[in-house]
Amino acid sequence: MKREEWQRYRRQAEHTLASAQRDLDGGDFDWASFKAHQAAELAVKGFIRATREYVTGHSLLKLMASMQDVPAAIRECARELDKVYIPARYPDAYDAGAPMDYYRAPDARRSIDCAHHVIAWLDALAAG
């Protein structure tokens, strides 16, 4: 494993997740949800790049498809996080209103919890 590469992505993932928490605390639930996805994406990409290859894309499920033995709970979190990637940011994802009208604290909390689970799983893999 290229530890420096993993650590660089891991640090940015943690920074982004802390920002998501601040958004949750401030009532910006749409952004908190999106940033939780971003944090998990950074961690997954960083782990894959540090262990195997350069990868691109934003779908956590697709990125994780190249990994072995992904636990079902982690795949479920990836699925939940992938759902917020676009609609949390773009008003045209909805027939009316804007993303801020649709996201609530439980949505953001669930996304943040999932990002924490994904990162913890990758930390355990990185620790060997």
MMTF fields as JSON, N, C-alpha, C and O atoms, coordinates in Angstrom:
{
  "mmtfVersion": "1.0.0",
  "mmtfProducer": "UNKNOWN",
  "numBonds": 511,
  "numAtoms": 512,
  "numGroups": 128,
  "numChains": 1,
  "numModels": 1,
  "chainsPerModel": [1],
  "groupsPerChain": [128],
  "chainIdList": ["A"],
  "bondAtomList": [4, 2, 8, 6, 12, 10, 16, 14, 20, 18, 24, 22, 28, 26, 32, 30, 36, 34, 40, 38, 44, 42, 48, 46, 52, 50, 56, 54, 60, 58, 64, 62, 68, 66, 72, 70, 76, 74, 80, 78, 84, 82, 88, 86, 92, 90, 96, 94, 100, 98, 104, 102, 108, 106, 112, 110, 116, 114, 120, 118, 124, 122, 128, 126, 132, 130, 136, 134, 140, 138, 144, 142, 148, 146, 152, 150, 156, 154, 160, 158, 164, 162, 168, 166, 172, 170, 176, 174, 180, 178, 184, 182, 188, 186, 192, 190, 196, 194, 200, 198, 204, 202, 208, 206, 212, 210, 216, 214, 220, 218, 224, 222, 228, 226, 232, 230, 236, 234, 240, 238, 244, 242, 248, 246, 252, 250, 256, 254, 260, 258, 264, 262, 268, 266, 272, 270, 276, 274, 280, 278, 284, 282, 288, 286, 292, 290, 296, 294, 300, 298, 304, 302, 308, 306, 312, 310, 316, 314, 320, 318, 324, 322, 328, 326, 332, 330, 336, 334, 340, 338, 344, 342, 348, 346, 352, 350, 356, 354, 360, 358, 364, 362, 368, 366, 372, 370, 376, 374, 380, 378, 384, 382, 388, 386, 392, 390, 396, 394, 400, 398, 404, 402, 408, 406, 412, 410, 416, 414, 420, 418, 424, 422, 428, 426, 432, 430, 436, 434, 440, 438, 444, 442, 448, 446, 452, 450, 456, 454, 460, 458, 464, 462, 468, 466, 472, 470, 476, 474, 480, 478, 484, 482, 488, 486, 492, 490, 496, 494, 500, 498, 504, 502, 508, 506],
  "bondOrderList": [1, 1, 1, 1, 1, 1, 1, 1, 1, 1, 1, 1, 1, 1, 1, 1, 1, 1, 1, 1, 1, 1, 1, 1, 1, 1, 1, 1, 1, 1, 1, 1, 1, 1, 1, 1, 1, 1, 1, 1, 1, 1, 1, 1, 1, 1, 1, 1, 1, 1, 1, 1, 1, 1, 1, 1, 1, 1, 1, 1, 1, 1, 1, 1, 1, 1, 1, 1, 1, 1, 1, 1, 1, 1, 1, 1, 1, 1, 1, 1, 1, 1, 1, 1, 1, 1, 1, 1, 1, 1, 1, 1, 1, 1, 1, 1, 1, 1, 1, 1, 1, 1, 1, 1, 1, 1, 1, 1, 1, 1, 1, 1, 1, 1, 1, 1, 1, 1, 1, 1, 1, 1, 1, 1, 1, 1, 1],
  "groupList": [{"groupName": "MET", "atomNameList": ["N", "CA", "C", "O"], "elementList": ["N", "C", "C", "O"], "formalChargeList": [0, 0, 0, 0], "bondAtomList": [1, 0, 2, 1, 3, 2], "bondOrderList": [1, 1, 2], "singleLetterCode": "M", "chemCompType": "L-PEPTIDE LINKING"}, {"groupName": "LYS", "atomNameList": ["N", "CA", "C", "O"], "elementList": ["N", "C", "C", "O"], "formalChargeList": [0, 0, 0, 0], "bondAtomList": [1, 0, 2, 1, 3, 2], "bondOrderList": [1, 1, 2], "singleLetterCode": "K", "chemCompType": "L-PEPTIDE LINKING"}, {"groupName": "ARG", "atomNameList": ["N", "CA", "C", "O"], "elementList": ["N", "C", "C", "O"], "formalChargeList": [0, 0, 0, 0], "bondAtomList": [1, 0, 2, 1, 3, 2], "bondOrderList": [1, 1, 2], "singleLetterCode": "R", "chemCompType": "L-PEPTIDE LINKING"}, {"groupName": "GLU", "atomNameList": ["N", "CA", "C", "O"], "elementList": ["N", "C", "C", "O"], "formalChargeList": [0, 0, 0, 0], "bondAtomList": [1, 0, 2, 1, 3, 2], "bondOrderList": [1, 1, 2], "singleLetterCode": "E", "chemCompType": "L-PEPTIDE LINKING"}, {"groupName": "TRP", "atomNameList": ["N", "CA", "C", "O"], "elementList": ["N", "C", "C", "O"], "formalChargeList": [0, 0, 0, 0], "bondAtomList": [1, 0, 2, 1, 3, 2], "bondOrderList": [1, 1, 2], "singleLetterCode": "W", "chemCompType": "L-PEPTIDE LINKING"}, {"groupName": "GLN", "atomNameList": ["N", "CA", "C", "O"], "elementList": ["N", "C", "C", "O"], "formalChargeList": [0, 0, 0, 0], "bondAtomList": [1, 0, 2, 1, 3, 2], "bondOrderList": [1, 1, 2], "singleLetterCode": "Q", "chemCompType": "L-PEPTIDE LINKING"}, {"groupName": "TYR", "atomNameList": ["N", "CA", "C", "O"], "elementList": ["N", "C", "C", "O"], "formalChargeList": [0, 0, 0, 0], "bondAtomList": [1, 0, 2, 1, 3, 2], "bondOrderList": [1, 1, 2], "singleLetterCode": "Y", "chemCompType": "L-PEPTIDE LINKING"}, {"groupName": "ALA", "atomNameList": ["N", "CA", "C", "O"], "elementList": ["N", "C", "C", "O"], "formalChargeList": [0, 0, 0, 0], "bondAtomList": [1, 0, 2, 1, 3, 2], "bondOrderList": [1, 1, 2], "singleLetterCode": "A", "chemCompType": "L-PEPTIDE LINKING"}, {"groupName": "HIS", "atomNameList": ["N", "CA", "C", "O"], "elementList": ["N", "C", "C", "O"], "formalChargeList": [0, 0, 0, 0], "bondAtomList": [1, 0, 2, 1, 3, 2], "bondOrderList": [1, 1, 2], "singleLetterCode": "H", "chemCompType": "L-PEPTIDE LINKING"}, {"groupName": "THR", "atomNameList": ["N", "CA", "C", "O"], "elementList": ["N", "C", "C", "O"], "formalChargeList": [0, 0, 0, 0], "bondAtomList": [1, 0, 2, 1, 3, 2], "bondOrderList": [1, 1, 2], "singleLetterCode": "T", "chemCompType": "L-PEPTIDE LINKING"}, {"groupName": "LEU", "atomNameList": ["N", "CA", "C", "O"], "elementList": ["N", "C", "C", "O"], "formalChargeList": [0, 0, 0, 0], "bondAtomList": [1, 0, 2, 1, 3, 2], "bondOrderList": [1, 1, 2], "singleLetterCode": "L", "chemCompType": "L-PEPTIDE LINKING"}, {"groupName": "SER", "atomNameList": ["N", "CA", "C", "O"], "elementList": ["N", "C", "C", "O"], "formalChargeList": [0, 0, 0, 0], "bondAtomList": [1, 0, 2, 1, 3, 2], "bondOrderList": [1, 1, 2], "singleLetterCode": "S", "chemCompType": "L-PEPTIDE LINKING"}, {"groupName": "ASP", "atomNameList": ["N", "CA", "C", "O"], "elementList": ["N", "C", "C", "O"], "formalChargeList": [0, 0, 0, 0], "bondAtomList": [1, 0, 2, 1, 3, 2], "bondOrderList": [1, 1, 2], "singleLetterCode": "D", "chemCompType": "L-PEPTIDE LINKING"}, {"groupName": "GLY", "atomNameList": ["N", "CA", "C", "O"], "elementList": ["N", "C", "C", "O"], "formalChargeList": [0, 0, 0, 0], "bondAtomList": [1, 0, 2, 1, 3, 2], "bondOrderList": [1, 1, 2], "singleLetterCode": "G", "chemCompType": "PEPTIDE LINKING"}, {"groupName": "PHE", "atomNameList": ["N", "CA", "C", "O"], "elementList": ["N", "C", "C", "O"], "formalChargeList": [0, 0, 0, 0], "bondAtomList": [1, 0, 2, 1, 3, 2], "bondOrderList": [1, 1, 2], "singleLetterCode": "F", "chemCompType": "L-PEPTIDE LINKING"}, {"groupName": "VAL", "atomNameList": ["N", "CA", "C", "O"], "elementList": ["N", "C", "C", "O"], "formalChargeList": [0, 0, 0, 0], "bondAtomList": [1, 0, 2, 1, 3, 2], "bondOrderList": [1, 1, 2], "singleLetterCode": "V", "chemCompType": "L-PEPTIDE LINKING"}, {"groupName": "ILE", "atomNameList": ["N", "CA", "C", "O"], "elementList": ["N", "C", "C", "O"], "formalChargeList": [0, 0, 0, 0], "bondAtomList": [1, 0, 2, 1, 3, 2], "bondOrderList": [1, 1, 2], "singleLetterCode": "I", "chemCompType": "L-PEPTIDE LINKING"}, {"groupName": "PRO", "atomNameList": ["N", "CA", "C", "O"], "elementList": ["N", "C", "C", "O"], "formalChargeList": [0, 0, 0, 0], "bondAtomList": [1, 0, 2, 1, 3, 2], "bondOrderList": [1, 1, 2], "singleLetterCode": "P", "chemCompType": "L-PEPTIDE LINKING"}, {"groupName": "CYS", "atomNameList": ["N", "CA", "C", "O"], "elementList": ["N", "C", "C", "O"], "formalChargeList": [0, 0, 0, 0], "bondAtomList": [1, 0, 2, 1, 3, 2], "bondOrderList": [1, 1, 2], "singleLetterCode": "C", "chemCompType": "L-PEPTIDE LINKING"}],
  "groupTypeList": [0, 1, 2, 3, 3, 4, 5, 2, 6, 2, 2, 5, 7, 3, 8, 9, 10, 7, 11, 7, 5, 2, 12, 10, 12, 13, 13, 12, 14, 12, 4, 7, 11, 14, 1, 7, 8, 5, 7, 7, 3, 10, 7, 15, 1, 13, 14, 16, 2, 7, 9, 2, 3, 6, 15, 9, 13, 8, 11, 10, 10, 1, 10, 0, 7, 11, 0, 5, 12, 15, 17, 7, 7, 16, 2, 3, 18, 7, 2, 3, 10, 12, 1, 15, 6, 16, 17, 7, 2, 6, 17, 12, 7, 6, 12, 7, 13, 7, 17, 0, 12, 6, 6, 2, 7, 17, 12, 7, 2, 2, 11, 16, 12, 18, 7, 8, 8, 15, 16, 7, 4, 10, 12, 7, 10, 7, 7, 13],
  "groupIdList": [1, 2, 3, 4, 5, 6, 7, 8, 9, 10, 11, 12, 13, 14, 15, 16, 17, 18, 19, 20, 21, 22, 23, 24, 25, 26, 27, 28, 29, 30, 31, 32, 33, 34, 35, 36, 37, 38, 39, 40, 41, 42, 43, 44, 45, 46, 47, 48, 49, 50, 51, 52, 53, 54, 55, 56, 57, 58, 59, 60, 61, 62, 63, 64, 65, 66, 67, 68, 69, 70, 71, 72, 73, 74, 75, 76, 77, 78, 79, 80, 81, 82, 83, 84, 85, 86, 87, 88, 89, 90, 91, 92, 93, 94, 95, 96, 97, 98, 99, 100, 101, 102, 103, 104, 105, 106, 107, 108, 109, 110, 111, 112, 113, 114, 115, 116, 117, 118, 119, 120, 121, 122, 123, 124, 125, 126, 127, 128],
  "secStructList": [7, 7, 2, 2, 2, 2, 2, 2, 2, 2, 2, 2, 2, 2, 2, 2, 2, 2, 2, 2, 2, 2, 2, 2, 2, 2, 6, 7, 2, 2, 2, 2, 2, 2, 2, 2, 2, 2, 2, 2, 2, 2, 2, 2, 2, 2, 2, 2, 2, 2, 2, 6, 7, 7, 7, 7, 7, 1, 7, 2, 2, 2, 2, 2, 6, 6, 1, 1, 1, 7, 7, 2, 2, 2, 2, 2, 2, 2, 2, 2, 2, 2, 6, 6, 6, 6, 6, 6, 6, 7, 4, 4, 4, 1, 1, 1, 1, 7, 2, 2, 2, 2, 7, 7, 2, 2, 2, 2, 2, 2, 2, 2, 2, 2, 2, 2, 2, 2, 2, 2, 2, 2, 2, 2, 2, 2, 2, 7],
  "xCoordList": [0.843, 0.0, 0.886, 1.905, 0.471, 1.144, 0.536, -0.455, 1.135, 0.575, 0.391, -0.608, 1.337, 1.211, -0.006, -0.692, -0.272, -1.437, -2.721, -3.642, -2.771, -3.946, -4.16, -5.282, -3.111, -3.236, -3.689, -4.458, -3.227, -3.618, -5.113, -5.798, -5.613, -7.052, -7.852, -8.933, -7.329, -8.016, -8.187, -9.253, -7.152, -7.223, -8.272, -9.043, -8.297, -9.284, -10.695, -11.632, -10.852, -12.164, -12.635, -13.793, -11.768, -12.125, -12.458, -13.397, -11.711, -11.979, -13.361, -14.122, -13.676, -14.967, -16.103, -17.169, -15.882, -16.901, -17.145, -18.281, -16.099, -16.267, -17.083, -17.902, -16.859, -17.643, -19.111, -20.009, -19.35, -20.724, -21.403, -22.576, -20.666, -21.228, -21.583, -22.626, -20.716, -21.023, -22.267, -23.08, -22.416, -23.622, -24.862, -25.897, -24.768, -25.885, -26.24, -27.409, -25.239, -25.47, -26.079, -26.833, -25.758, -26.264, -27.574, -28.108, -28.099, -29.374, -29.293, -30.322, -28.089, -27.921, -27.874, -26.821, -29.039, -29.119, -28.797, -28.256, -29.13, -28.799, -27.284, -26.763, -26.588, -25.126, -24.459, -23.447, -25.002, -24.441, -24.513, -23.568, -25.628, -25.801, -24.814, -24.157, -24.712, -23.784, -22.338, -21.588, -21.957, -20.574, -20.26, -19.119, -21.251, -21.025, -20.674, -19.776, -21.388, -21.038, -19.615, -18.832, -19.284, -17.944, -16.866, -15.832, -17.099, -16.123, -15.903, -14.766, -16.985, -16.859, -16.18, -15.349, -16.529, -15.905, -14.396, -13.616, -13.99, -12.557, -11.854, -10.776, -12.453, -11.836, -11.744, -10.704, -12.825, -12.811, -11.789, -10.986, -11.821, -10.847, -9.425, -8.539, -9.208, -7.869, -7.368, -6.206, -8.244, -7.838, -7.502, -6.472, -8.369, -8.12, -6.854, -6.036, -6.691, -5.498, -4.231, -3.175, -4.329, -3.161, -2.822, -1.689, -3.786, -3.543, -3.438, -2.801, -4.06, -4.062, -3.874, -2.863, -4.837, -4.885, -5.543, -6.205, -5.352, -6.012, -7.436, -7.646, -8.407, -9.808, -10.486, -10.064, -11.536, -12.336, -13.799, -14.149, -14.64, -16.076, -16.551, -15.75, -17.859, -18.436, -19.332, -19.632, -19.762, -20.624, -19.808, -18.871, -20.18, -19.48, -19.673, -18.739, -20.878, -21.123, -20.227, -19.665, -20.097, -19.244, -17.781, -17.069, -17.34, -15.954, -15.685, -14.643, -16.621, -16.433, -16.536, -16.119, -17.082, -17.201, -15.83, -15.722, -14.798, -13.453, -12.787, -11.667, -13.48, -12.916, -13.499, -14.628, -12.726, -13.184, -13.782, -13.374, -14.736, -15.301, -15.841, -15.574, -16.593, -17.234, -18.439, -19.332, -18.483, -19.611, -20.938, -20.98, -21.994, -23.321, -23.708, -24.306, -23.378, -23.726, -22.989, -23.53, -21.792, -21.021, -21.608, -21.729, -21.97, -22.633, -23.942, -24.274, -24.678, -25.938, -25.674, -26.412, -24.646, -24.287, -23.885, -24.259, -23.136, -22.751, -23.99, -24.064, -24.948, -26.204, -26.934, -27.405, -27.025, -27.689, -26.966, -27.602, -25.659, -24.89, -24.962, -25.018, -24.962, -25.075, -26.38, -26.442, -27.421, -28.725, -28.691, -29.521, -27.769, -27.754, -26.767, -26.745, -25.971, -24.892, -25.386, -24.806, -26.412, -26.918, -28.104, -28.07, -29.141, -30.329, -30.104, -30.896, -29.064, -28.801, -28.287, -28.225, -27.918, -27.31, -28.094, -27.954, -28.905, -29.493, -31.014, -31.702, -31.551, -33.004, -33.768, -34.911, -33.165, -33.894, -34.017, -34.581, -33.5, -33.702, -35.13, -35.587, -35.819, -37.173, -38.124, -37.711, -39.381, -40.389, -40.649, -40.986, -40.495, -40.743, -39.788, -39.265, -39.565, -38.716, -37.242, -36.82, -36.491, -35.038, -34.602, -35.369, -33.387, -32.939, -33.117, -33.45, -32.898, -33.026, -34.435, -34.631, -35.416, -36.799, -37.064, -38.063, -36.196, -36.438, -35.61, -36.021, -34.462, -33.567, -33.824, -34.005, -33.837, -34.066, -32.924, -32.087, -32.908, -31.838, -31.645, -30.501, -32.709, -32.487, -31.795, -31.013, -32.082, -31.42, -29.917, -29.095, -29.585, -28.18, -27.461, -26.333, -28.106, -27.499, -27.221, -26.151, -28.181, -27.994, -26.808, -26.0, -26.707, -25.592, -24.258, -23.285, -24.216, -22.974, -22.597, -21.428, -23.575, -23.301, -22.749, -21.807, -23.331, -22.834, -21.405, -20.576, -21.113, -19.741, -18.77, -17.68, -19.162, -18.315, -18.071, -16.95, -19.122, -18.978, -18.033, -17.187, -18.17, -17.299, -15.847, -14.955, -15.616, -14.246, -13.661, -12.495, -14.435, -13.956, -13.603, -12.605, -14.411, -14.133, -12.818, -11.997, -12.62, -11.373, -10.177, -9.092, -10.356, -9.274, -8.845, -7.656, -9.831, -9.514, -8.78, -7.843, -9.198, -8.483, -7.053, -6.116, -6.898, -5.573, -4.644, -3.434, -5.217, -4.42, -3.931, -2.985, -4.606, -4.177, -4.754, -4.466],
  "yCoordList": [-1.182, 0.0, 1.243, 1.308, 2.208, 3.509, 4.337, 5.04, 4.245, 4.862, 6.374, 6.917, 7.05, 8.501, 8.875, 9.853, 8.112, 8.379, 8.152, 8.967, 7.043, 6.758, 7.872, 8.352, 8.28, 9.293, 10.637, 11.353, 10.972, 12.251, 12.266, 13.246, 11.207, 11.103, 10.949, 11.523, 10.187, 9.946, 11.244, 11.498, 12.06, 13.35, 14.255, 14.913, 14.285, 15.134, 14.608, 15.393, 13.301, 12.712, 13.126, 13.506, 13.059, 13.443, 14.928, 15.315, 15.751, 17.191, 17.459, 18.277, 16.781, 16.947, 16.454, 17.068, 15.357, 14.834, 15.79, 15.94, 16.424, 17.422, 18.61, 19.169, 18.987, 20.063, 19.648, 20.462, 18.4, 17.887, 17.983, 18.345, 17.66, 17.742, 19.187, 19.448, 20.119, 21.532, 21.965, 22.734, 21.471, 21.79, 21.204, 21.867, 19.983, 19.382, 20.235, 20.545, 20.603, 21.409, 22.763, 23.324, 23.289, 24.583, 24.527, 25.563, 23.318, 23.182, 23.096, 23.135, 22.981, 22.838, 21.348, 20.796, 20.721, 19.266, 18.73, 17.633, 19.505, 19.089, 19.014, 18.031, 20.046, 20.074, 19.065, 18.47, 18.865, 17.854, 16.474, 15.689, 16.187, 14.894, 14.744, 13.712, 15.779, 15.72, 15.57, 14.754, 16.349, 16.274, 14.919, 14.46, 14.281, 12.934, 11.989, 11.157, 12.121, 11.321, 11.625, 10.715, 12.912, 13.314, 12.73, 12.272, 12.741, 12.2, 10.706, 10.235, 9.978, 8.542, 8.306, 7.407, 9.105, 8.952, 9.189, 8.433, 10.221, 10.485, 9.306, 8.901, 8.762, 7.642, 6.408, 5.75, 6.091, 4.906, 5.083, 4.187, 6.222, 6.468, 6.429, 5.84, 7.05, 7.061, 5.67, 5.35, 4.838, 3.474, 2.694, 2.024, 2.785, 2.043, 2.552, 1.759, 3.853, 4.421, 4.041, 3.855, 3.926, 3.578, 2.096, 1.705, 1.28, -0.162, -0.779, -1.817, -0.144, -0.799, 0.128, 0.058, 0.986, 1.69, 3.049, 3.335, 3.862, 5.161, 4.921, 4.307, 5.396, 5.223, 6.585, 7.549, 6.636, 7.843, 7.469, 6.291, 8.473, 8.254, 8.693, 9.006, 8.713, 9.205, 8.196, 8.369, 7.161, 6.167, 5.28, 4.602, 5.3, 4.459, 2.984, 2.192, 2.616, 1.213, 0.772, -0.323, 1.622, 1.273, 1.196, 0.267, 2.161, 2.127, 0.879, 0.241, 0.533, -0.633, -1.952, -2.989, -1.929, -3.161, -3.778, -4.984, -2.957, -3.475, -4.012, -4.523, -3.895, -4.349, -5.707, -6.035, -6.481, -7.8, -7.735, -6.924, -8.586, -8.788, -7.512, -7.235, -6.749, -5.555, -6.03, -6.67, -5.735, -6.183, -5.605, -4.51, -6.344, -5.915, -4.563, -3.733, -4.335, -3.059, -1.892, -0.79, -2.121, -1.066, -0.819, 0.329, -1.876, -1.71, -0.941, -0.1, -1.225, -0.513, 0.962, 1.819, 1.266, 2.67, 3.33, 4.474, 2.632, 3.182, 3.489, 4.525, 2.595, 2.789, 4.029, 4.845, 4.169, 5.335, 6.626, 7.623, 6.608, 7.815, 8.161, 9.337, 7.153, 7.427, 8.143, 8.915, 7.884, 8.517, 10.03, 10.732, 10.545, 11.984, 12.755, 13.985, 12.078, 12.739, 13.88, 14.965, 13.676, 14.722, 15.477, 16.707, 14.811, 15.563, 16.484, 17.401, 16.267, 17.16, 18.523, 19.468, 18.617, 19.852, 20.578, 21.793, 19.878, 20.472, 20.601, 19.594, 21.82, 22.01, 21.25, 20.853, 21.041, 20.348, 18.843, 18.124, 18.373, 16.971, 16.75, 15.614, 17.841, 17.793, 18.564, 19.499, 18.178, 18.877, 20.288, 21.175, 20.498, 21.816, 22.005, 21.033, 23.235, 23.52, 23.324, 23.239, 23.257, 23.114, 22.04, 21.683, 21.523, 20.474, 20.819, 19.95, 22.079, 22.455, 22.242, 22.168, 22.143, 21.892, 20.417, 20.09, 19.545, 18.109, 17.386, 16.334, 17.928, 17.252, 17.731, 18.923, 16.779, 17.049, 16.449, 15.709, 16.777, 16.311, 14.787, 14.337, 13.977, 12.524, 12.066, 11.115, 12.735, 12.397, 12.661, 11.818, 13.84, 14.223, 13.333, 12.905, 13.057, 12.196, 10.81, 10.249, 10.252, 8.931, 8.95, 8.021, 9.987, 10.089, 10.198, 9.543, 11.013, 11.18, 9.873, 9.487, 9.202, 7.913, 6.911, 6.178, 6.88, 5.959, 6.295, 5.398, 7.568, 7.953, 7.516, 7.028, 7.689, 7.22, 5.714, 5.25, 4.953, 3.492, 3.109, 2.23, 3.754, 3.46, 3.765, 2.958, 4.922, 5.306, 4.375, 3.992, 4.007, 3.08, 1.729, 1.12, 1.258, -0.009, 0.074, -0.84, 1.169, 1.339, 1.488, 0.993, 2.156, 2.255, 0.861, 0.574, 0.017, -1.357, -2.12, -2.866, -1.942, -2.608, -2.09, -2.864, -0.786, -0.187, -0.631, -0.751, -0.872, -1.303, -2.749, -3.189, -3.464, -4.795, -5.847, -7.028],
  "zCoordList": [0.0, 0.0, 0.0, 0.688, -0.78, -0.784, 0.349, 0.153, 1.523, 2.734, 2.604, 3.076, 1.972, 1.833, 0.993, 1.291, -0.04, -0.887, -0.083, -0.127, 0.648, 1.469, 2.495, 2.658, 3.177, 4.216, 3.653, 4.295, 2.487, 1.891, 1.575, 1.868, 0.991, 0.713, 2.002, 2.138, 2.933, 4.21, 4.987, 5.548, 5.023, 5.714, 5.075, 5.774, 3.744, 3.074, 3.306, 3.456, 3.338, 3.629, 5.018, 5.189, 5.994, 7.363, 7.44, 8.136, 6.745, 6.698, 6.086, 6.603, 5.006, 4.334, 5.221, 5.264, 5.922, 6.82, 7.997, 8.446, 8.486, 9.551, 9.034, 9.764, 7.79, 7.18, 7.05, 7.266, 6.702, 6.621, 7.988, 8.082, 9.03, 10.383, 10.731, 11.33, 10.357, 10.613, 9.846, 10.36, 8.612, 7.844, 8.513, 8.586, 8.997, 9.727, 10.944, 11.175, 11.706, 12.903, 12.559, 13.354, 11.385, 10.958, 10.192, 9.794, 9.98, 9.29, 7.778, 7.104, 7.234, 5.782, 5.437, 5.12, 5.508, 5.416, 4.029, 3.893, 2.995, 1.635, 1.46, 0.933, 1.898, 1.762, 2.673, 2.302, 3.845, 4.744, 4.094, 4.179, 3.451, 2.779, 1.634, 1.5, 0.811, -0.321, 0.152, -0.383, 1.144, 1.626, 2.251, 2.188, 2.848, 3.367, 2.223, 2.351, 1.101, -0.075, -0.513, -0.787, -0.575, -1.016, -0.11, -0.595, 1.19, 2.129, 1.889, 1.859, 1.721, 1.455, 0.112, -0.016, -0.883, -2.208, -2.125, -2.705, -1.417, -1.266, -0.602, -1.036, 0.434, 1.131, 0.239, 0.195, -0.47, -1.337, -2.461, -2.72, -3.118, -4.195, -3.66, -4.279, -2.523, -1.95, -1.628, -1.877, -1.07, -0.744, -2.016, -2.086, -3.007, -4.253, -4.93, -5.395, -4.987, -5.617, -4.854, -5.459, -3.547, -2.74, -2.81, -2.533, -3.173, -3.176, -4.565, -4.739, -5.55, -6.856, -8.04, -8.739, -8.263, -9.539, -9.394, -8.396, -10.385, -10.432, -10.906, -11.951, -10.152, -10.518, -10.591, -9.952, -11.378, -11.5, -11.348, -11.273, -11.304, -11.177, -9.815, -8.934, -9.649, -8.41, -7.709, -6.528, -8.39, -7.769, -6.833, -7.254, -5.57, -4.601, -4.918, -4.797, -5.32, -5.672, -6.82, -6.793, -7.82, -8.964, -8.54, -8.921, -7.759, -7.287, -6.456, -6.605, -5.586, -4.723, -5.475, -4.959, -6.681, -7.462, -7.747, -7.969, -7.741, -7.998, -6.735, -6.786, -5.601, -4.332, -3.948, -4.314, -3.217, -2.785, -1.388, -0.557, -1.15, 0.188, 0.829, 1.998, 0.065, 0.624, 1.432, 0.878, 2.713, 3.537, 3.036, 2.476, 3.243, 2.791, 3.393, 2.708, 4.655, 5.295, 4.643, 4.557, 4.196, 3.512, 2.129, 1.702, 1.434, 0.125, 0.282, -0.554, 1.339, 1.574, 1.845, 1.36, 2.603, 2.821, 1.507, 1.252, 0.682, -0.621, -1.452, -2.113, -1.414, -2.152, -1.641, -2.433, -0.339, 0.259, -0.106, -0.448, -0.034, -0.355, -1.837, -2.196, -2.698, -4.142, -4.478, -5.435, -3.691, -3.941, -3.752, -4.33, -2.971, -2.688, -3.55, -3.504, -4.317, -5.056, -5.948, -5.914, -6.724, -7.626, -7.021, -6.999, -6.533, -6.103, -4.902, -4.685, -4.13, -3.006, -3.468, -2.682, -4.749, -5.237, -6.315, -6.457, -7.072, -8.264, -8.165, -7.998, -8.266, -8.199, -9.279, -9.055, -10.434, -11.494, -11.251, -12.077, -10.139, -9.768, -9.263, -9.142, -8.975, -8.434, -9.34, -10.028, -9.341, -10.147, -9.645, -10.429, -8.358, -7.763, -6.597, -6.051, -6.223, -5.084, -5.383, -6.536, -4.332, -4.412, -3.419, -2.525, -3.56, -2.651, -1.176, -0.37, -0.822, 0.584, 1.119, 2.332, 0.229, 0.641, 0.952, 1.592, 0.512, 0.605, 1.662, 2.15, 2.021, 2.956, 4.379, 4.628, 5.302, 6.715, 7.541, 7.024, 8.804, 9.693, 9.654, 9.591, 9.688, 9.647, 8.354, 8.374, 7.24, 5.981, 6.083, 5.725, 6.573, 6.697, 7.702, 7.46, 8.82, 9.84, 9.277, 9.509, 8.535, 7.926, 6.954, 6.944, 6.154, 5.205, 5.937, 5.564, 6.963, 7.73, 8.43, 8.441, 9.006, 9.644, 8.639, 8.941, 7.456, 6.426, 6.027, 5.87, 5.863, 5.513, 6.606, 6.31, 7.865, 8.974, 8.881, 9.086, 8.573, 8.462, 7.327, 7.493, 6.195, 5.051, 5.405, 5.144, 5.995, 6.338, 7.395, 7.293, 8.395, 9.425, 8.823, 9.207, 7.887, 7.214, 6.454, 6.521, 5.734, 4.98, 5.913, 5.606, 7.035, 8.019, 8.497, 8.639, 8.735, 9.19, 8.093, 8.377, 6.848, 5.751, 5.636, 5.441, 5.759, 5.633, 6.765, 6.573, 7.939, 9.088, 8.919, 9.573, 8.022, 7.677, 8.538, 8.346]
}
